[in-house]
Amino acid sequence: MELTPSQLGLVQRTIAKDCNKEEFDLFMAAAKSYGLDPFRKQILPLVFSKDNPRKRRMSIVVSRDGLRLIAQRCGNYRPASDK
């Protein structure tokens, strides 16, 4: 999924508003690597201790929908299957 500069700015201002430049770049690289869409909330950045530079940490979280999409791509995903 390729985003336009306008879309990247929108993600940075809304979904990843707590991220600094490096964290945002890392988040977008992860989204691209996994083929997940931040607009669909398939992948999210969580920033902890954003007011304390020494403790600041970002975690990238893949949502349930993102995990289902990844599983579906393997070709053997059968939700609610008896097998």
Secondary structure, 3 states (H helix, E strand, C coil): CCCCHHHHHHHHHCCCCCCCHHHHHHHHHHHHHHCCCHHHCCEEEEEECCCCCCCCEEEEEECHHHHHHHHHHCCCCCCCCCC
